[in-house]
């Protein structure tokens, strides 16, 4: 398993509220990964790559024991990736503003199958499968209930579920067809207590304009009008951990709300994975992810994309060596041998 050693930097934070009396603390963690990735059937070019990133985490405490925190993630080449601000109360749960970080609502469960390293489609090979996102890919407000019998209820809402980052004291008009959206997620036995599995189930709905128009600003100049239904997404799954062994299975569904022939009617996904920690340093895993895309119109064939990955990760202090052997049939939902790919990735990660 990957182990991160954080370097802490003390700093004074401004008050979150009038009652804030304690200084906050900022910690910085980061890492760098060098990789070699090769996929058969594709033009590889130079397969050597490097990625670096930093995460800034601030935290503090208010009177009465309530806590606040914020996270800013700087992805590769010091580019802003995601952020969040949260307030954990004593009895009213945790309130959170998420900045396209994917940790709110059902987006936090897009693929949580056990792995030694990455998701099946996250090793660098072009897979192109569609996964659920809910409102987690947009600016959103979330709430998580206090833990009850080891379980959480989470809610999330985005006034405009079209994605994108918005600065403070600003707003953004959405040129996308998606309007407001909301998620609900029930996460049972999140700590796998008493050797019982963690079970989760959730859903999302996003309103879409009845007539979304594209093209020029005048109907007489070729502006077209397309009707959409609301977008619906759902997910359910189970993850079981017994000692060094973890196993999981999940299903997800997405109805984009399209009405036009030859456009996507729905995506139905199935993922499963098994991982085993040989010791504190060595982990092994195998996982598969299947995605079925169905098109509107009887004359249009449905396509099932299937991906699988064998992974090994070995950690020595702050250095991790990783290997993945992956393959996909019908990548990006295009059938034919040209889209049946095999690839392997070797990576070395440094954490600090």
C-alpha positions as CSV (number, residue, x, y, z in Angstrom):
1,X,0.0,0.0,0.0
2,X,1.2,3.5,-0.6
3,X,2.4,5.4,2.4
4,X,2.7,9.2,2.5
5,X,4.9,11.0,4.9
6,X,3.8,14.6,5.3
7,X,5.9,17.6,6.0
8,X,4.0,20.0,8.2
9,X,4.3,23.8,8.1
10,X,2.8,25.9,10.9
11,X,1.0,29.1,10.0
12,X,-1.6,31.4,11.4
13,X,-5.0,31.1,9.8
14,X,-7.6,33.9,9.7
15,X,-10.7,33.4,11.8
16,X,-13.4,31.3,10.2
17,X,-16.0,32.8,12.5
18,X,-16.1,35.4,15.3
19,X,-15.7,32.7,17.9
20,X,-12.5,31.2,16.4
21,X,-9.7,31.6,19.0
22,X,-7.2,29.0,18.0
23,X,-4.5,29.2,15.4
24,X,-4.8,26.8,12.5
25,X,-2.2,24.6,10.9
26,X,-1.2,24.0,7.3
27,X,0.4,20.8,6.2
28,X,1.9,20.1,2.8
29,X,2.1,16.6,1.2
30,X,3.3,15.8,-2.2
31,X,4.8,13.3,-4.6
32,X,6.4,12.6,-7.9
33,X,5.9,9.7,-10.2
34,X,8.0,8.5,-13.1
35,X,6.4,6.0,-15.4
36,X,6.9,3.9,-18.5
37,X,3.7,3.1,-20.3
38,X,3.3,1.1,-23.5
39,X,0.1,-0.1,-25.3
40,X,0.1,-2.5,-28.2
41,X,-1.7,-1.3,-31.3
42,X,-1.1,2.4,-30.5
43,X,1.7,4.7,-31.5
44,X,3.7,4.9,-28.3
45,X,6.3,7.6,-29.1
46,X,8.3,8.3,-26.0
47,X,6.7,6.2,-23.2
48,X,8.6,7.8,-20.3
49,X,6.6,10.4,-18.3
50,X,6.7,12.2,-15.0
51,X,4.1,13.7,-12.8
52,X,4.4,15.9,-9.7
53,X,1.8,17.4,-7.4
54,X,1.2,19.1,-4.0
55,X,-1.7,19.1,-1.6
56,X,-2.1,21.8,1.0
57,X,-4.3,21.0,4.0
58,X,-5.4,23.5,6.6
59,X,-7.2,22.7,9.8
60,X,-8.3,24.5,13.0
61,X,-10.7,24.4,15.9
62,X,-13.5,26.7,17.0
63,X,-14.9,27.2,20.5
64,X,-16.8,24.1,21.7
65,X,-14.6,21.6,19.9
66,X,-16.0,22.1,16.4
67,X,-13.4,21.9,13.6
68,X,-12.8,23.3,10.2
69,X,-10.5,22.3,7.4
70,X,-9.7,23.1,3.8
71,X,-7.8,21.3,1.1
72,X,-6.2,22.7,-2.1
73,X,-4.7,20.2,-4.6
74,X,-2.1,21.4,-7.1
75,X,-1.9,18.7,-9.8
76,X,0.9,18.2,-12.3
77,X,2.9,21.2,-13.2
78,X,1.4,23.2,-10.3
79,X,-2.0,23.5,-11.9
80,X,-5.0,23.9,-9.6
81,X,-7.0,20.6,-9.6
82,X,-9.5,20.6,-6.8
83,X,-10.3,22.1,-3.4
84,X,-12.8,22.0,-0.5
85,X,-13.8,23.8,2.7
86,X,-15.5,21.8,5.5
87,X,-17.0,22.5,8.9
88,X,-17.5,19.6,11.3
89,X,-20.0,20.4,14.0
90,X,-20.6,18.6,17.3
91,X,-24.1,17.3,16.5
92,X,-25.1,18.5,13.0
93,X,-22.7,16.5,10.9
94,X,-20.1,17.9,8.4
95,X,-21.0,20.8,6.0
96,X,-18.8,21.0,3.0
97,X,-18.2,23.2,-0.1
98,X,-16.5,21.1,-2.8
99,X,-14.6,22.6,-5.8
100,X,-14.8,19.9,-8.5
101,X,-12.9,17.4,-6.3
102,X,-15.1,14.4,-6.9
103,X,-15.5,13.7,-3.2
104,X,-19.1,14.7,-2.8
105,X,-22.2,12.6,-3.4
106,X,-22.1,9.5,-5.6
107,X,-19.0,10.7,-7.4
108,X,-17.1,9.4,-4.4
109,X,-18.3,5.9,-5.4
110,X,-17.6,6.0,-9.1
111,X,-15.1,3.2,-8.7
112,X,-14.1,2.1,-5.2
113,X,-13.1,-1.5,-5.9
114,X,-10.0,-2.7,-4.1
115,X,-6.7,-2.3,-6.0
116,X,-3.0,-2.4,-5.3
117,X,-2.5,0.8,-7.2
118,X,-5.1,2.3,-9.5
119,X,-8.6,1.9,-10.9
120,X,-8.8,-0.5,-13.9
121,X,-8.9,2.4,-16.3
122,X,-6.4,4.5,-14.5
123,X,-3.1,2.9,-15.5
124,X,-2.5,5.1,-18.6
125,X,-4.1,2.9,-21.3
126,X,-7.0,4.4,-23.3
127,X,-10.1,2.7,-22.0
128,X,-12.8,5.5,-22.5
129,X,-15.6,4.1,-20.4
130,X,-18.2,6.4,-19.0
131,X,-18.6,6.5,-15.2
132,X,-21.1,8.2,-12.9
133,X,-20.3,11.6,-11.5
134,X,-23.4,13.1,-9.9
135,X,-22.7,16.7,-8.8
136,X,-19.2,15.9,-7.6
137,X,-17.6,17.3,-10.8
138,X,-19.2,20.7,-10.2
139,X,-19.1,23.3,-7.5
140,X,-21.4,21.9,-4.8
141,X,-22.6,22.1,-1.2
142,X,-22.6,18.8,0.7
143,X,-23.7,17.5,4.1
144,X,-22.7,14.3,5.8
145,X,-24.6,13.1,8.9
146,X,-22.8,12.2,12.1
147,X,-21.8,8.6,12.1
148,X,-24.6,6.3,13.5
149,X,-23.9,2.7,14.0
150,X,-20.9,3.1,11.8
151,X,-22.9,4.6,8.9
152,X,-23.3,7.9,7.1
153,X,-26.0,9.6,5.1
154,X,-24.7,12.2,2.6
155,X,-26.4,14.9,0.5
156,X,-25.0,17.1,-2.1
157,X,-26.4,19.9,-4.3
158,X,-25.1,21.9,-7.3
159,X,-27.1,24.9,-8.5
160,X,-25.5,24.3,-11.9
161,X,-24.2,20.9,-12.6
162,X,-22.2,21.8,-15.7
163,X,-18.8,21.4,-14.2
164,X,-16.1,24.1,-13.9
165,X,-14.4,26.0,-11.2
166,X,-15.9,29.3,-9.9
167,X,-14.0,31.9,-7.8
168,X,-15.4,33.5,-4.7
169,X,-17.9,36.4,-5.2
170,X,-18.5,35.2,-8.7
171,X,-21.0,33.2,-10.7
172,X,-21.0,31.4,-14.0
173,X,-23.6,31.0,-16.7
174,X,-23.8,27.5,-17.9
175,X,-23.7,27.0,-21.7
176,X,-24.2,23.3,-21.1
177,X,-27.6,21.7,-21.0
178,X,-27.3,20.5,-17.4
179,X,-29.0,22.7,-14.8
180,X,-29.3,22.1,-11.0
181,X,-28.6,18.6,-9.6
182,X,-28.6,16.8,-6.3
183,X,-27.2,13.5,-4.9
184,X,-28.1,11.2,-2.0
185,X,-25.8,8.5,-0.7
186,X,-26.2,6.0,2.2
187,X,-22.9,4.4,3.3
188,X,-23.4,1.5,5.7
189,X,-20.7,0.1,8.0
190,X,-17.9,2.3,6.6
191,X,-15.3,0.9,9.0
192,X,-16.1,-2.8,8.1
193,X,-16.7,-3.4,11.8
194,X,-17.2,-7.0,13.1
195,X,-16.0,-8.3,9.7
196,X,-19.2,-7.2,8.1
197,X,-19.0,-5.6,4.6
198,X,-19.4,-1.9,3.8
199,X,-22.5,-1.5,1.7
200,X,-23.4,1.7,-0.2
201,X,-26.3,2.8,-2.4
202,X,-26.9,6.2,-3.9
203,X,-28.6,8.2,-6.6
204,X,-28.4,11.5,-8.5
205,X,-30.8,13.6,-10.6
206,X,-29.9,16.6,-12.7
207,X,-32.5,18.8,-14.3
208,X,-32.1,19.7,-18.0
209,X,-33.9,22.3,-20.0
210,X,-36.8,21.0,-21.9
211,X,-35.5,22.7,-25.1
212,X,-31.8,23.2,-25.1
213,X,-30.7,25.3,-28.1
214,X,-27.4,25.2,-29.9
215,X,-26.0,27.1,-32.9
216,X,-26.5,30.7,-33.8
217,X,-28.6,33.2,-31.8
218,X,-31.5,33.3,-34.2
219,X,-33.8,30.5,-35.3
220,X,-33.9,31.9,-38.8
221,X,-30.1,31.6,-38.9
222,X,-30.0,27.9,-38.3
223,X,-30.4,27.7,-34.5
224,X,-31.5,24.2,-33.6
225,X,-33.5,23.1,-30.6
226,X,-33.0,19.7,-28.9
227,X,-35.2,18.3,-26.2
228,X,-33.8,16.4,-23.2
229,X,-35.2,14.5,-20.2
230,X,-33.6,14.9,-16.8
231,X,-30.4,13.0,-16.2
232,X,-30.4,10.2,-13.7
233,X,-27.6,8.2,-12.1
234,X,-27.4,5.4,-9.5
235,X,-24.8,3.3,-7.8
236,X,-24.8,0.3,-5.4
237,X,-22.0,-1.8,-4.1
238,X,-20.3,-3.8,-1.4
239,X,-16.7,-4.0,-0.2
240,X,-15.6,-6.7,2.3
241,X,-12.3,-6.6,4.2
242,X,-11.1,-9.6,6.2
243,X,-7.5,-9.2,7.4
244,X,-5.2,-8.7,4.4
245,X,-7.9,-9.6,1.9
246,X,-10.3,-7.1,0.3
247,X,-13.0,-7.9,-2.3
248,X,-15.7,-5.7,-3.8
249,X,-18.5,-5.6,-6.4
250,X,-20.5,-2.5,-7.6
251,X,-23.0,-1.6,-10.2
252,X,-23.8,1.8,-11.6
253,X,-26.3,3.2,-14.1
254,X,-26.5,6.5,-16.0
255,X,-29.4,7.8,-18.2
256,X,-28.1,11.0,-19.8
257,X,-31.7,12.1,-20.8
258,X,-31.1,12.0,-24.6
259,X,-34.0,11.8,-27.0
260,X,-32.3,11.8,-30.4
261,X,-31.8,8.6,-32.4
262,X,-28.2,7.2,-32.3
263,X,-27.4,9.1,-29.1
264,X,-26.7,7.3,-25.8
265,X,-29.8,6.0,-24.1
266,X,-28.0,4.7,-21.0
267,X,-24.7,3.3,-19.6
268,X,-24.8,0.2,-17.3
269,X,-21.5,-0.5,-15.5
270,X,-20.2,-3.4,-13.4
271,X,-16.9,-3.4,-11.5
272,X,-15.3,-5.9,-9.2
273,X,-11.9,-6.3,-7.7
274,X,-9.8,-8.4,-5.2
275,X,-6.7,-7.2,-3.5
276,X,-4.3,-9.0,-1.1
277,X,-1.7,-7.4,1.2
278,X,1.1,-10.0,1.3
279,X,2.8,-7.9,4.0
280,X,3.1,-4.2,5.0
281,X,5.0,-3.5,1.8
282,X,3.7,-5.7,-0.9
283,X,0.1,-5.7,-2.4
284,X,-1.4,-7.6,-5.3
285,X,-4.8,-7.1,-7.0
286,X,-7.0,-8.1,-9.9
287,X,-10.0,-6.1,-11.2
288,X,-12.4,-5.9,-14.0
289,X,-14.8,-3.1,-15.2
290,X,-17.5,-3.7,-17.8
291,X,-19.5,-0.9,-19.3
292,X,-22.5,-1.4,-21.6
293,X,-23.6,1.5,-23.8
294,X,-27.0,1.4,-25.4
295,X,-28.0,3.7,-28.2
296,X,-31.5,5.1,-29.0
297,X,-33.0,3.5,-32.1
298,X,-33.6,-0.1,-33.0
299,X,-31.1,0.1,-35.9
300,X,-28.3,1.1,-33.6
301,X,-26.3,-1.7,-31.9
302,X,-25.3,-1.6,-28.3
303,X,-21.6,-2.0,-27.4
304,X,-20.1,-3.5,-24.3
305,X,-16.6,-2.4,-23.3
306,X,-14.6,-4.7,-21.0
307,X,-11.4,-3.8,-19.2
308,X,-9.2,-5.8,-16.7
309,X,-6.0,-5.1,-14.8
310,X,-3.5,-7.1,-12.8
311,X,-1.4,-4.9,-10.4
312,X,1.5,-5.1,-8.0
313,X,2.7,-2.4,-5.6
314,X,5.8,-2.6,-3.4
315,X,6.6,0.2,-0.9
316,X,9.9,0.9,0.7
317,X,9.5,3.9,3.0
318,X,8.5,6.8,0.9
319,X,9.3,5.0,-2.4
320,X,6.7,2.8,-4.2
321,X,7.3,0.6,-7.2
322,X,4.2,-0.3,-9.2
323,X,3.3,-2.5,-12.1
324,X,0.1,-3.0,-14.1
325,X,-0.8,-5.3,-16.9
326,X,-4.1,-4.2,-18.5
327,X,-6.3,-4.9,-21.5
328,X,-9.6,-3.7,-22.9
329,X,-12.0,-4.9,-25.5
330,X,-14.0,-2.3,-27.5
331,X,-12.2,0.7,-26.0
332,X,-14.3,3.9,-26.2
333,X,-17.3,1.7,-27.1
334,X,-16.0,1.0,-30.6
335,X,-16.1,-2.6,-31.6
336,X,-13.4,-4.3,-33.7
337,X,-9.9,-5.6,-33.2
338,X,-8.4,-2.1,-33.6
339,X,-10.0,-1.2,-30.3
340,X,-8.9,-4.3,-28.4
341,X,-5.8,-3.1,-26.6
342,X,-3.2,-4.5,-24.2
343,X,-0.9,-2.3,-22.2
344,X,1.6,-2.3,-19.3
345,X,2.8,0.4,-17.0
346,X,5.8,0.5,-14.7
347,X,6.0,3.4,-12.2
348,X,8.1,4.7,-9.4
349,X,6.5,7.1,-6.9
350,X,8.2,9.3,-4.3
351,X,6.1,10.6,-1.4
352,X,7.0,13.4,1.0
